[in-house]
Amino acid sequence: MIRNVARKLIFSAASVFPAILYAYSTGPPIDRTGAPVDGGVTCVVCHKTYLTPNSDPRGSVAIAASPYTPGVTQTLKVTVSHPLQQRWGFELIARLASDPSQQAGAFSTNSLVRVRCSTGVDAPCNGALEFAEHNNAQFTAVGAGYIYSVDWTPPANSVGDIVLYAAGNAANGDGTDNGDRIYTTSTTISPSQCSLPTLPFISAAVSAASFQNPISPGLIVALFGAGFQPPGLTRGLYPSDVASNIFPTTLSCVSVQIDRKPAPLTFVGPNQINVQIPYGTSTTSPQVQVIVNPTASIPVYSAPILANGNVYSPALFTLDGRHAVAQFSGAAPQPGDMITLYATGLGDTQPHVDAGVLVAAATPCVNTPAITIGGIAVATSDIQYVGLTPGVISGLYQINVKVPPTVPAGDLAIKLQLGGVSSPDGVTLSVATP
């Protein structure tokens, strides 16, 4: 979005200064890195020839950064490249992983780097959000690319992981916004040394969908306890965490082992960790253990617990502990409508997909659960798909199923049964009157 002040400037001066207005040779407007917390806006707002960032795989923007030592300045490198372009620009931000709306550290200016503040002035920003960007977009030989060096001082105290977002403009150098290619990226950096201060303790290992037992290989699990993070610090996933389509087994200085196998992590908070159980673990009494500071010279291990296991542990994800998460057309599903439900604990797929993998395509389950809605069994022919959900971790399944045409309207109990194990009671689907 163009801010009001910038919009007025463009309208009043467009006929006089087209190259300056469109090329932004002295730096782009703020909020252009594509960071979700800033609205996901990128430089394609102005450079409109190619409206999708990262659409041309021949080019890229990349961030080079090291684990940070609190208060110690390091030089970040932002590289913009494309084999057919010759002028290069960028914008870079640093945010707390625990709260991306908050600034992480401070950037320094130099002859090629400008630092703008969210308050509308140039640095120093005094704690306001900062945007490091080119001060003079550099020309090179065609295809040479360019590396900008940006000095960055992290916060004086460890704040957990920090996410760096960047946008790069691989421009053709004609002084307009035509023919320029925009790229975005992000990377997460951790403290150089993990030093969580407390002994972790596990009180329960249960399905992340139902918060009940049993648990099974491939299941998304919630571990409850204490000492997993400092009070108030939570850590979810960012795209940069999923390297080569594999989810991390260490997140915010925490790892989990299940039967001594590293478990992929999706969330860490002071009292809860979400993980996926690796395949090949026990289906009766899997051993679960949390490790904090796993890369330190002396990692800290929780006392292990033995969980209640099974081959299957079907459970539907809910909005509020009661109403099943469901996608459908219209205001509410009606008898005979197709809906999509989301579940975990439905066992292996064909072909097999390991735990912690970002699913690339629909992958059906080896076995299909029996489904009842409002006490009425769903015909096998009305279960169109049960399998992994593309674009997410391999423990999340989707079920495409037709609501039986004879069910009444209302909040109807919905159940899955697989391998003699039923999903927990109390989950409902709201069905409307036809």
VENMO-V896967 format. One record per pair of residues at least 24 apart in sequence whose ideal C-beta (glycine too) atoms are under 10 Angstrom apart, sorted by the first residue. I is the first residue (numbers start at 0). J is the second residue. If there is no record, write none. Layout:
BEGIN
I,J ; I,J
END
This chain:
BEGIN
0,28 ; 0,30 ; 0,38 ; 0,40 ; 0,44 ; 1,28 ; 1,40 ; 1,44 ; 1,45 ; 2,28 ; 2,29 ; 2,30 ; 2,119 ; 4,28 ; 4,119 ; 5,45 ; 9,45 ; 17,174 ; 17,175 ; 17,176 ; 18,173 ; 18,174 ; 18,175 ; 18,176 ; 19,174 ; 20,45 ; 20,175 ; 20,176 ; 21,45 ; 21,46 ; 21,47 ; 21,173 ; 21,174 ; 21,175 ; 21,176 ; 21,177 ; 21,179 ; 22,46 ; 22,86 ; 22,88 ; 22,136 ; 22,168 ; 22,170 ; 22,172 ; 22,173 ; 22,174 ; 22,175 ; 22,176 ; 22,177 ; 22,179 ; 23,88 ; 23,90 ; 23,132 ; 23,133 ; 23,136 ; 23,168 ; 23,170 ; 23,176 ; 24,86 ; 24,88 ; 24,133 ; 24,134 ; 24,135 ; 24,136 ; 24,137 ; 24,138 ; 24,170 ; 24,172 ; 24,174 ; 25,88 ; 25,113 ; 25,132 ; 25,133 ; 25,134 ; 25,135 ; 25,136 ; 26,88 ; 26,89 ; 26,90 ; 26,112 ; 26,113 ; 26,114 ; 26,115 ; 26,121 ; 26,130 ; 26,131 ; 26,132 ; 26,133 ; 26,134 ; 26,135 ; 26,136 ; 27,88 ; 27,89 ; 27,90 ; 27,115 ; 27,130 ; 27,132 ; 27,133 ; 27,136 ; 27,166 ; 27,168 ; 27,181 ; 28,90 ; 28,115 ; 28,130 ; 28,132 ; 29,90 ; 29,92 ; 29,115 ; 29,116 ; 29,117 ; 29,119 ; 29,128 ; 29,129 ; 29,130 ; 29,132 ; 30,90 ; 30,92 ; 30,117 ; 30,128 ; 30,130 ; 31,88 ; 31,89 ; 31,90 ; 31,92 ; 31,130 ; 31,132 ; 31,164 ; 31,165 ; 31,166 ; 31,168 ; 31,181 ; 31,183 ; 32,60 ; 32,89 ; 32,90 ; 32,91 ; 32,92 ; 32,94 ; 32,130 ; 32,132 ; 32,163 ; 32,164 ; 32,165 ; 32,166 ; 32,167 ; 32,183 ; 32,184 ; 32,185 ; 33,90 ; 33,164 ; 33,165 ; 33,166 ; 33,181 ; 33,182 ; 33,183 ; 33,184 ; 33,185 ; 34,90 ; 34,92 ; 34,94 ; 34,99 ; 34,100 ; 34,162 ; 34,163 ; 34,164 ; 34,165 ; 34,166 ; 34,183 ; 34,185 ; 34,237 ; 35,99 ; 35,164 ; 35,185 ; 35,237 ; 35,238 ; 36,92 ; 36,94 ; 36,98 ; 36,99 ; 36,100 ; 36,101 ; 36,128 ; 36,162 ; 36,164 ; 37,92 ; 37,94 ; 37,99 ; 37,100 ; 37,117 ; 37,128 ; 37,130 ; 37,164 ; 39,183 ; 40,166 ; 41,90 ; 41,166 ; 41,168 ; 41,181 ; 41,182 ; 41,183 ; 42,88 ; 42,89 ; 42,90 ; 42,166 ; 42,167 ; 42,168 ; 42,170 ; 42,176 ; 42,179 ; 42,180 ; 42,181 ; 42,182 ; 42,183 ; 43,166 ; 43,168 ; 43,176 ; 43,179 ; 43,180 ; 43,181 ; 43,183 ; 44,176 ; 44,181 ; 45,168 ; 45,176 ; 45,179 ; 45,181 ; 46,88 ; 46,168 ; 46,169 ; 46,170 ; 46,175 ; 46,176 ; 46,177 ; 46,178 ; 46,179 ; 46,180 ; 46,181 ; 47,176 ; 47,177 ; 47,179 ; 47,181 ; 48,171 ; 48,175 ; 48,176 ; 48,177 ; 48,178 ; 48,179 ; 48,180 ; 48,181 ; 49,178 ; 49,179 ; 49,180 ; 49,181 ; 50,181 ; 51,181 ; 52,166 ; 52,167 ; 52,180 ; 52,181 ; 52,182 ; 52,183 ; 52,184 ; 53,167 ; 53,180 ; 53,181 ; 53,182 ; 53,183 ; 53,184 ; 54,180 ; 54,181 ; 54,182 ; 55,81 ; 55,82 ; 55,83 ; 55,84 ; 55,169 ; 55,180 ; 55,181 ; 55,182 ; 57,81 ; 57,82 ; 57,83 ; 57,84 ; 57,142 ; 57,169 ; 57,180 ; 58,82 ; 58,83 ; 58,84 ; 58,142 ; 58,144 ; 58,167 ; 58,169 ; 58,180 ; 58,181 ; 58,182 ; 59,144 ; 59,167 ; 59,169 ; 59,180 ; 59,182 ; 59,183 ; 59,184 ; 60,87 ; 60,88 ; 60,89 ; 60,90 ; 60,91 ; 60,144 ; 60,165 ; 60,166 ; 60,167 ; 60,168 ; 60,169 ; 60,181 ; 60,182 ; 60,183 ; 60,184 ; 61,144 ; 61,146 ; 61,165 ; 61,167 ; 61,182 ; 61,184 ; 61,186 ; 62,89 ; 62,91 ; 62,149 ; 62,163 ; 62,164 ; 62,165 ; 62,167 ; 62,184 ; 62,185 ; 62,186 ; 62,188 ; 62,239 ; 63,146 ; 63,148 ; 63,163 ; 63,186 ; 64,93 ; 64,149 ; 64,151 ; 64,161 ; 64,163 ; 64,186 ; 64,187 ; 64,188 ; 65,188 ; 65,191 ; 66,153 ; 66,160 ; 66,161 ; 66,188 ; 66,189 ; 66,190 ; 66,191 ; 66,192 ; 66,193 ; 66,294 ; 67,93 ; 67,103 ; 67,104 ; 67,151 ; 67,152 ; 67,153 ; 67,154 ; 67,157 ; 67,158 ; 67,160 ; 67,161 ; 67,188 ; 67,189 ; 67,190 ; 67,191 ; 68,153 ; 68,157 ; 68,190 ; 68,191 ; 68,192 ; 69,104 ; 69,152 ; 69,153 ; 69,154 ; 69,155 ; 69,156 ; 69,157 ; 69,158 ; 69,190 ; 69,191 ; 69,192 ; 70,104 ; 70,152 ; 70,153 ; 70,154 ; 70,155 ; 70,156 ; 70,157 ; 71,152 ; 71,153 ; 71,155 ; 71,191 ; 72,104 ; 72,105 ; 72,107 ; 72,150 ; 72,151 ; 72,152 ; 72,153 ; 73,104 ; 73,149 ; 73,150 ; 73,151 ; 73,152 ; 73,153 ; 73,188 ; 73,191 ; 74,107 ; 74,148 ; 74,149 ; 74,150 ; 74,151 ; 75,106 ; 75,131 ; 75,147 ; 75,148 ; 75,149 ; 75,150 ; 75,151 ; 75,163 ; 75,165 ; 75,186 ; 75,188 ; 76,146 ; 76,147 ; 76,148 ; 76,149 ; 77,112 ; 77,131 ; 77,132 ; 77,133 ; 77,145 ; 77,146 ; 77,147 ; 77,148 ; 77,149 ; 77,163 ; 77,165 ; 77,166 ; 77,167 ; 77,184 ; 78,144 ; 78,145 ; 78,146 ; 78,147 ; 78,165 ; 78,167 ; 78,184 ; 79,133 ; 79,136 ; 79,137 ; 79,144 ; 79,145 ; 79,146 ; 79,147 ; 79,165 ; 79,166 ; 79,167 ; 79,168 ; 79,169 ; 79,170 ; 79,180 ; 79,181 ; 79,182 ; 80,142 ; 80,143 ; 80,144 ; 80,145 ; 80,146 ; 80,167 ; 80,169 ; 80,182 ; 81,141 ; 81,142 ; 81,143 ; 81,144 ; 81,167 ; 81,168 ; 81,169 ; 81,170 ; 81,171 ; 81,179 ; 81,180 ; 81,182 ; 82,141 ; 82,142 ; 82,143 ; 82,144 ; 82,169 ; 83,141 ; 83,142 ; 83,169 ; 83,171 ; 83,178 ; 83,180 ; 84,139 ; 84,141 ; 84,142 ; 84,143 ; 84,144 ; 84,145 ; 84,168 ; 84,169 ; 84,170 ; 84,171 ; 84,172 ; 84,178 ; 84,179 ; 84,180 ; 85,137 ; 85,138 ; 85,139 ; 85,140 ; 85,141 ; 85,142 ; 85,143 ; 85,144 ; 85,145 ; 85,169 ; 85,170 ; 85,171 ; 85,172 ; 85,173 ; 86,133 ; 86,136 ; 86,137 ; 86,138 ; 86,139 ; 86,141 ; 86,145 ; 86,168 ; 86,169 ; 86,170 ; 86,171 ; 86,172 ; 86,173 ; 86,174 ; 86,179 ; 87,133 ; 87,136 ; 87,137 ; 87,138 ; 87,139 ; 87,143 ; 87,144 ; 87,145 ; 87,146 ; 87,147 ; 87,167 ; 87,168 ; 87,169 ; 87,170 ; 87,172 ; 88,132 ; 88,133 ; 88,134 ; 88,135 ; 88,136 ; 88,137 ; 88,145 ; 88,147 ; 88,166 ; 88,167 ; 88,168 ; 88,169 ; 88,170 ; 88,179 ; 88,181 ; 89,131 ; 89,132 ; 89,133 ; 89,136 ; 89,137 ; 89,145 ; 89,146 ; 89,147 ; 89,149 ; 89,165 ; 89,166 ; 89,167 ; 89,168 ; 89,182 ; 90,115 ; 90,130 ; 90,131 ; 90,132 ; 90,133 ; 90,164 ; 90,165 ; 90,166 ; 90,167 ; 90,168 ; 90,183 ; 91,129 ; 91,130 ; 91,131 ; 91,132 ; 91,133 ; 91,147 ; 91,149 ; 91,151 ; 91,163 ; 91,164 ; 91,165 ; 91,166 ; 91,167 ; 92,117 ; 92,128 ; 92,129 ; 92,130 ; 92,131 ; 92,132 ; 92,162 ; 92,163 ; 92,164 ; 92,165 ; 92,166 ; 92,185 ; 93,128 ; 93,129 ; 93,130 ; 93,131 ; 93,149 ; 93,151 ; 93,152 ; 93,153 ; 93,154 ; 93,161 ; 93,162 ; 93,163 ; 93,164 ; 93,188 ; 94,128 ; 94,129 ; 94,161 ; 94,162 ; 94,163 ; 94,164 ; 94,185 ; 94,237 ; 95,154 ; 95,158 ; 95,159 ; 95,160 ; 95,161 ; 95,162 ; 95,232 ; 95,234 ; 96,158 ; 96,159 ; 96,160 ; 96,161 ; 96,162 ; 96,187 ; 96,188 ; 96,189 ; 96,232 ; 96,233 ; 96,234 ; 96,235 ; 96,236 ; 96,237 ; 96,240 ; 96,250 ; 96,251 ; 97,158 ; 97,159 ; 97,160 ; 97,161 ; 97,162 ; 97,228 ; 97,229 ; 97,231 ; 97,232 ; 97,233 ; 97,234 ; 97,235 ; 97,251 ; 97,267 ; 97,268 ; 98,158 ; 98,159 ; 98,231 ; 98,232 ; 98,233 ; 99,161 ; 99,162 ; 99,164 ; 99,235 ; 99,237 ; 100,128 ; 101,126 ; 101,128 ; 101,154 ; 101,158 ; 102,126 ; 102,127 ; 102,128 ; 102,129 ; 102,154 ; 103,128 ; 103,129 ; 103,151 ; 103,153 ; 103,154 ; 103,158 ; 103,159 ; 103,160 ; 103,161 ; 103,162 ; 103,163 ; 103,188 ; 104,129 ; 104,151 ; 104,152 ; 104,153 ; 104,154 ; 104,155 ; 104,158 ; 104,161 ; 105,129 ; 105,131 ; 105,150 ; 105,151 ; 105,152 ; 105,153 ; 105,154 ; 106,130 ; 106,131 ; 106,132 ; 106,149 ; 106,150 ; 106,151 ; 106,152 ; 107,131 ; 107,149 ; 107,150 ; 107,151 ; 107,152 ; 108,134 ; 108,149 ; 108,150 ; 109,134 ; 109,147 ; 109,148 ; 109,149 ; 109,150 ; 110,134 ; 110,135 ; 111,135 ; 111,136 ; 111,137 ; 111,145 ; 111,147 ; 111,148 ; 111,149 ; 112,147 ; 112,148 ; 112,149 ; 112,150 ; 114,149 ; 131,163 ; 131,165 ; 132,165 ; 132,166 ; 132,168 ; 133,167 ; 133,168 ; 136,168 ; 136,170 ; 136,172 ; 137,172 ; 138,170 ; 138,172 ; 139,172 ; 141,171 ; 141,172 ; 142,169 ; 144,169 ; 145,169 ; 153,188 ; 153,190 ; 153,191 ; 156,190 ; 157,189 ; 157,190 ; 157,191 ; 157,192 ; 157,193 ; 157,194 ; 157,195 ; 157,229 ; 157,232 ; 157,252 ; 158,190 ; 158,229 ; 158,232 ; 159,189 ; 159,190 ; 159,193 ; 159,195 ; 159,228 ; 159,229 ; 159,232 ; 159,233 ; 159,234 ; 159,251 ; 159,252 ; 159,267 ; 160,187 ; 160,188 ; 160,189 ; 160,190 ; 160,232 ; 160,234 ; 160,237 ; 160,239 ; 160,240 ; 160,250 ; 160,251 ; 160,252 ; 160,267 ; 161,186 ; 161,187 ; 161,188 ; 161,189 ; 161,190 ; 162,186 ; 162,187 ; 162,188 ; 162,237 ; 162,238 ; 162,239 ; 162,240 ; 163,187 ; 163,188 ; 163,239 ; 164,237 ; 164,238 ; 164,239 ; 183,238 ; 184,238 ; 184,239 ; 185,237 ; 185,238 ; 185,239 ; 185,240 ; 186,237 ; 186,238 ; 186,239 ; 186,240 ; 186,242 ; 187,234 ; 187,236 ; 187,237 ; 187,238 ; 187,239 ; 187,240 ; 187,247 ; 187,250 ; 187,251 ; 188,239 ; 189,234 ; 189,249 ; 189,250 ; 189,251 ; 189,252 ; 189,294 ; 190,251 ; 190,252 ; 191,294 ; 192,252 ; 192,292 ; 192,294 ; 192,295 ; 192,296 ; 193,249 ; 193,251 ; 193,252 ; 193,253 ; 193,291 ; 193,292 ; 193,293 ; 193,294 ; 193,295 ; 193,298 ; 193,299 ; 194,252 ; 194,291 ; 194,292 ; 194,295 ; 195,226 ; 195,227 ; 195,228 ; 195,229 ; 195,232 ; 195,251 ; 195,252 ; 195,253 ; 195,291 ; 195,292 ; 195,295 ; 195,299 ; 196,226 ; 196,229 ; 196,291 ; 196,292 ; 196,299 ; 197,225 ; 197,226 ; 197,227 ; 197,228 ; 197,229 ; 197,230 ; 197,269 ; 197,291 ; 197,299 ; 198,225 ; 198,226 ; 198,289 ; 198,291 ; 198,299 ; 198,300 ; 198,301 ; 198,302 ; 199,224 ; 199,225 ; 199,226 ; 199,227 ; 199,228 ; 199,253 ; 199,255 ; 199,272 ; 199,288 ; 199,289 ; 199,290 ; 199,291 ; 199,292 ; 199,299 ; 199,300 ; 199,301 ; 199,302 ; 200,224 ; 200,225 ; 200,226 ; 200,227 ; 200,270 ; 200,289 ; 200,301 ; 200,302 ; 200,304 ; 201,225 ; 201,226 ; 201,227 ; 201,255 ; 201,272 ; 201,287 ; 201,288 ; 201,289 ; 201,301 ; 201,302 ; 201,303 ; 201,304 ; 201,306 ; 202,270 ; 202,304 ; 203,271 ; 203,287 ; 203,304 ; 203,306 ; 203,307 ; 204,255 ; 204,257 ; 204,272 ; 204,274 ; 204,276 ; 204,285 ; 204,286 ; 204,287 ; 204,304 ; 204,305 ; 204,306 ; 204,307 ; 204,308 ; 205,306 ; 205,307 ; 205,312 ; 205,314 ; 206,312 ; 206,313 ; 206,314 ; 206,315 ; 206,316 ; 206,342 ; 206,343 ; 206,344 ; 206,422 ; 206,423 ; 207,265 ; 207,266 ; 207,271 ; 207,272 ; 207,273 ; 207,274 ; 207,275 ; 207,314 ; 207,316 ; 207,343 ; 207,344 ; 207,394 ; 207,395 ; 208,312 ; 208,313 ; 208,314 ; 208,315 ; 208,316 ; 208,317 ; 208,323 ; 208,324 ; 208,341 ; 208,342 ; 208,343 ; 208,344 ; 208,394 ; 208,395 ; 208,422 ; 208,423 ; 208,426 ; 209,312 ; 209,313 ; 209,314 ; 209,315 ; 209,316 ; 209,317 ; 209,320 ; 209,342 ; 209,343 ; 209,344 ; 209,422 ; 209,423 ; 209,424 ; 209,425 ; 209,426 ; 210,314 ; 210,317 ; 210,320 ; 210,423 ; 211,307 ; 211,312 ; 211,314 ; 211,422 ; 211,423 ; 211,424 ; 211,425 ; 212,306 ; 212,307 ; 212,308 ; 212,309 ; 212,312 ; 212,423 ; 213,282 ; 213,283 ; 213,285 ; 213,306 ; 213,307 ; 213,308 ; 213,309 ; 213,310 ; 213,311 ; 213,312 ; 213,314 ; 213,344 ; 213,420 ; 214,257 ; 214,276 ; 214,280 ; 214,281 ; 214,282 ; 214,285 ; 214,287 ; 214,306 ; 214,307 ; 214,308 ; 214,309 ; 214,312 ; 214,314 ; 214,343 ; 214,344 ; 215,276 ; 215,278 ; 215,280 ; 215,281 ; 215,282 ; 215,285 ; 215,306 ; 215,308 ; 215,309 ; 215,310 ; 215,311 ; 215,312 ; 215,313 ; 215,343 ; 215,344 ; 215,345 ; 215,346 ; 215,417 ; 215,418 ; 215,420 ; 216,257 ; 216,258 ; 216,260 ; 216,275 ; 216,276 ; 216,277 ; 216,278 ; 216,279 ; 216,280 ; 216,281 ; 216,282 ; 216,285 ; 216,308 ; 216,309 ; 216,310 ; 216,311 ; 216,312 ; 216,344 ; 216,346 ; 216,347 ; 216,354 ; 216,394 ; 217,275 ; 217,276 ; 217,277 ; 217,278 ; 217,280 ; 217,311 ; 217,312 ; 217,343 ; 217,344 ; 217,345 ; 217,346 ; 217,347 ; 217,348 ; 217,351 ; 217,352 ; 217,353 ; 217,354 ; 217,387 ; 217,393 ; 217,394 ; 217,396 ; 218,274 ; 218,275 ; 218,276 ; 218,280 ; 218,285 ; 218,308 ; 218,309 ; 218,311 ; 218,312 ; 218,313 ; 218,314 ; 218,343 ; 218,344 ; 218,345 ; 218,346 ; 218,354 ; 218,394 ; 219,263 ; 219,265 ; 219,273 ; 219,274 ; 219,275 ; 219,276 ; 219,314 ; 219,316 ; 219,342 ; 219,343 ; 219,344 ; 219,354 ; 219,391 ; 219,392 ; 219,393 ; 219,394 ; 219,395 ; 219,396 ; 220,255 ; 220,257 ; 220,262 ; 220,272 ; 220,273 ; 220,274 ; 220,275 ; 220,276 ; 220,285 ; 220,287 ; 220,306 ; 220,312 ; 220,343 ; 220,344 ; 220,394 ; 221,266 ; 221,271 ; 221,272 ; 221,273 ; 221,274 ; 222,255 ; 222,257 ; 222,262 ; 222,264 ; 222,267 ; 222,270 ; 222,271 ; 222,272 ; 222,273 ; 222,274 ; 222,287 ; 222,288 ; 222,289 ; 222,301 ; 222,304 ; 222,306 ; 223,270 ; 223,271 ; 223,272 ; 224,269 ; 224,270 ; 224,271 ; 224,272 ; 224,287 ; 224,289 ; 224,301 ; 224,304 ; 225,269 ; 225,270 ; 225,271 ; 225,301 ; 226,253 ; 226,269 ; 226,270 ; 226,289 ; 226,291 ; 226,299 ; 226,301 ; 227,251 ; 227,252 ; 227,253 ; 227,255 ; 227,267 ; 227,268 ; 227,269 ; 227,270 ; 227,271 ; 227,272 ; 227,289 ; 227,291 ; 227,301 ; 228,252 ; 228,253 ; 228,267 ; 228,268 ; 228,269 ; 228,270 ; 228,271 ; 228,272 ; 228,291 ; 229,269 ; 230,268 ; 230,269 ; 230,270 ; 231,268 ; 231,269 ; 232,267 ; 232,268 ; 232,269 ; 233,266 ; 233,267 ; 233,268 ; 233,269 ; 233,270 ; 233,271 ; 234,264 ; 234,265 ; 234,266 ; 234,267 ; 234,268 ; 234,272 ; 235,264 ; 235,265 ; 235,266 ; 235,267 ; 235,268 ; 235,273 ; 236,264 ; 236,265 ; 236,266 ; 236,267 ; 236,273 ; 236,392 ; 238,357 ; 240,264 ; 240,265 ; 241,265 ; 241,355 ; 241,356 ; 241,357 ; 241,392 ; 243,356 ; 243,357 ; 244,355 ; 244,356 ; 244,357 ; 244,358 ; 244,359 ; 245,353 ; 245,354 ; 245,355 ; 245,356 ; 245,357 ; 245,392 ; 246,274 ; 246,275 ; 246,354 ; 246,355 ; 246,356 ; 246,357 ; 246,391 ; 246,392 ; 246,393 ; 246,394 ; 247,355 ; 248,274 ; 248,277 ; 248,293 ; 248,354 ; 248,355 ; 249,290 ; 249,293 ; 249,294 ; 250,274 ; 251,291 ; 252,290 ; 252,291 ; 252,292 ; 252,293 ; 252,294 ; 252,295 ; 252,298 ; 252,299 ; 253,289 ; 253,290 ; 253,291 ; 253,292 ; 253,293 ; 254,288 ; 254,289 ; 254,290 ; 254,291 ; 254,292 ; 254,293 ; 254,294 ; 254,298 ; 254,300 ; 255,287 ; 255,288 ; 255,289 ; 255,290 ; 255,293 ; 255,301 ; 256,280 ; 256,286 ; 256,287 ; 256,288 ; 256,289 ; 256,290 ; 256,293 ; 256,300 ; 256,301 ; 256,303 ; 257,281 ; 257,285 ; 257,286 ; 257,287 ; 257,288 ; 257,303 ; 257,306 ; 257,308 ; 257,354 ; 258,284 ; 258,285 ; 258,286 ; 258,287 ; 258,288 ; 258,303 ; 258,308 ; 259,286 ; 259,288 ; 259,303 ; 260,285 ; 260,286 ; 260,354 ; 261,290 ; 261,293 ; 261,354 ; 261,355 ; 262,287 ; 262,288 ; 262,289 ; 262,354 ; 262,355 ; 263,353 ; 263,354 ; 263,355 ; 263,356 ; 263,392 ; 263,393 ; 263,394 ; 264,355 ; 264,392 ; 265,355 ; 265,391 ; 265,392 ; 265,394 ; 265,395 ; 267,291 ; 273,392 ; 273,394 ; 274,354 ; 274,355 ; 274,392 ; 274,394 ; 275,343 ; 275,353 ; 275,354 ; 275,355 ; 275,356 ; 275,392 ; 275,393 ; 275,394 ; 275,395 ; 276,306 ; 276,308 ; 276,312 ; 276,343 ; 276,344 ; 276,354 ; 276,394 ; 277,353 ; 277,354 ; 277,355 ; 278,346 ; 278,347 ; 278,351 ; 278,352 ; 278,353 ; 278,354 ; 278,393 ; 279,353 ; 279,354 ; 280,306 ; 280,308 ; 280,354 ; 281,305 ; 281,306 ; 281,308 ; 282,308 ; 282,309 ; 282,310 ; 282,311 ; 282,312 ; 283,307 ; 283,308 ; 283,309 ; 283,310 ; 284,308 ; 309,344 ; 309,346 ; 309,417 ; 309,418 ; 309,419 ; 309,420 ; 310,344 ; 310,346 ; 310,347 ; 310,366 ; 310,417 ; 310,418 ; 310,419 ; 310,420 ; 311,344 ; 311,345 ; 311,346 ; 311,347 ; 311,366 ; 311,368 ; 311,415 ; 311,416 ; 311,417 ; 311,418 ; 311,419 ; 311,420 ; 311,421 ; 311,422 ; 312,343 ; 312,344 ; 312,345 ; 312,346 ; 312,417 ; 312,418 ; 312,420 ; 312,422 ; 312,423 ; 313,342 ; 313,343 ; 313,344 ; 313,345 ; 313,346 ; 313,368 ; 313,369 ; 313,370 ; 313,396 ; 313,398 ; 313,414 ; 313,415 ; 313,416 ; 313,417 ; 313,418 ; 313,420 ; 313,421 ; 313,422 ; 313,423 ; 314,342 ; 314,343 ; 314,344 ; 314,345 ; 314,415 ; 314,420 ; 314,421 ; 314,422 ; 314,423 ; 314,426 ; 315,340 ; 315,341 ; 315,342 ; 315,343 ; 315,344 ; 315,370 ; 315,396 ; 315,398 ; 315,413 ; 315,414 ; 315,415 ; 315,422 ; 315,423 ; 315,426 ; 315,427 ; 315,428 ; 316,340 ; 316,341 ; 316,342 ; 316,343 ; 316,395 ; 316,396 ; 316,426 ; 317,341 ; 317,423 ; 317,425 ; 317,426 ; 317,427 ; 320,425 ; 320,426 ; 321,410 ; 321,425 ; 321,426 ; 321,427 ; 321,429 ; 322,410 ; 322,413 ; 322,426 ; 322,427 ; 322,428 ; 322,429 ; 323,372 ; 323,398 ; 323,411 ; 323,413 ; 323,422 ; 323,426 ; 323,427 ; 323,428 ; 323,429 ; 324,397 ; 324,426 ; 325,398 ; 325,400 ; 325,402 ; 325,413 ; 325,428 ; 325,429 ; 326,397 ; 326,399 ; 327,402 ; 327,428 ; 327,431 ; 329,431 ; 330,431 ; 331,408 ; 331,428 ; 331,429 ; 331,430 ; 331,431 ; 331,432 ; 332,372 ; 332,401 ; 332,402 ; 332,406 ; 332,428 ; 332,429 ; 332,430 ; 332,431 ; 333,402 ; 333,404 ; 333,406 ; 333,408 ; 333,430 ; 333,431 ; 333,432 ; 333,433 ; 334,372 ; 334,373 ; 334,375 ; 334,401 ; 334,402 ; 334,403 ; 334,404 ; 334,405 ; 334,406 ; 334,407 ; 334,408 ; 334,430 ; 334,431 ; 334,432 ; 334,433 ; 335,381 ; 335,401 ; 335,402 ; 335,403 ; 335,404 ; 335,405 ; 335,406 ; 335,433 ; 336,400 ; 336,401 ; 336,402 ; 336,404 ; 336,430 ; 336,431 ; 336,433 ; 337,381 ; 337,383 ; 337,399 ; 337,400 ; 337,401 ; 337,402 ; 338,372 ; 338,398 ; 338,399 ; 338,400 ; 338,401 ; 338,402 ; 338,413 ; 338,428 ; 338,430 ; 339,383 ; 339,384 ; 339,388 ; 339,397 ; 339,398 ; 339,399 ; 339,400 ; 340,370 ; 340,372 ; 340,385 ; 340,396 ; 340,397 ; 340,398 ; 340,399 ; 340,400 ; 340,413 ; 340,415 ; 340,426 ; 340,428 ; 341,388 ; 341,391 ; 341,395 ; 341,396 ; 341,397 ; 341,398 ; 342,368 ; 342,385 ; 342,388 ; 342,394 ; 342,395 ; 342,396 ; 342,397 ; 342,398 ; 342,415 ; 342,417 ; 342,422 ; 343,392 ; 343,394 ; 343,395 ; 343,396 ; 344,368 ; 344,394 ; 344,396 ; 344,415 ; 344,417 ; 344,420 ; 344,422 ; 345,385 ; 345,386 ; 345,387 ; 345,394 ; 345,395 ; 345,396 ; 345,398 ; 345,415 ; 345,417 ; 345,418 ; 345,422 ; 346,396 ; 346,417 ; 346,418 ; 348,385 ; 348,386 ; 348,387 ; 348,393 ; 348,396 ; 349,386 ; 351,393 ; 352,386 ; 352,387 ; 352,392 ; 352,393 ; 352,394 ; 353,393 ; 354,392 ; 354,393 ; 354,394 ; 355,392 ; 355,393 ; 355,394 ; 356,387 ; 356,392 ; 356,393 ; 356,394 ; 357,389 ; 357,390 ; 357,391 ; 357,392 ; 357,393 ; 358,386 ; 358,387 ; 358,388 ; 358,389 ; 358,390 ; 358,391 ; 358,392 ; 358,393 ; 358,394 ; 358,395 ; 358,396 ; 359,387 ; 359,389 ; 359,390 ; 360,386 ; 360,387 ; 360,389 ; 360,390 ; 361,386 ; 361,387 ; 361,388 ; 361,389 ; 361,397 ; 361,399 ; 362,386 ; 362,387 ; 362,388 ; 362,389 ; 362,393 ; 362,396 ; 363,387 ; 363,396 ; 364,396 ; 364,398 ; 364,417 ; 366,417 ; 366,418 ; 367,398 ; 367,415 ; 367,417 ; 368,396 ; 368,398 ; 368,400 ; 368,414 ; 368,415 ; 368,416 ; 368,417 ; 368,418 ; 368,420 ; 368,421 ; 368,422 ; 369,414 ; 369,415 ; 369,416 ; 369,417 ; 369,421 ; 370,398 ; 370,400 ; 370,401 ; 370,403 ; 370,413 ; 370,414 ; 370,415 ; 370,416 ; 370,417 ; 370,422 ; 371,403 ; 371,406 ; 371,411 ; 371,412 ; 371,413 ; 371,414 ; 371,415 ; 371,416 ; 371,421 ; 372,400 ; 372,401 ; 372,402 ; 372,403 ; 372,406 ; 372,411 ; 372,412 ; 372,413 ; 372,414 ; 372,427 ; 372,428 ; 372,430 ; 373,402 ; 373,403 ; 373,405 ; 373,406 ; 373,407 ; 373,408 ; 373,409 ; 373,410 ; 373,411 ; 373,412 ; 373,413 ; 373,414 ; 373,427 ; 373,428 ; 373,430 ; 374,403 ; 374,406 ; 374,411 ; 374,412 ; 374,413 ; 374,414 ; 375,402 ; 375,403 ; 375,404 ; 375,405 ; 375,406 ; 375,407 ; 375,411 ; 376,403 ; 376,414 ; 376,416 ; 377,401 ; 377,402 ; 377,403 ; 377,406 ; 377,413 ; 378,403 ; 385,415 ; 385,417 ; 402,428 ; 402,430 ; 403,430 ; 404,433 ; 406,430 ; 407,432 ; 408,432 ; 408,433
END
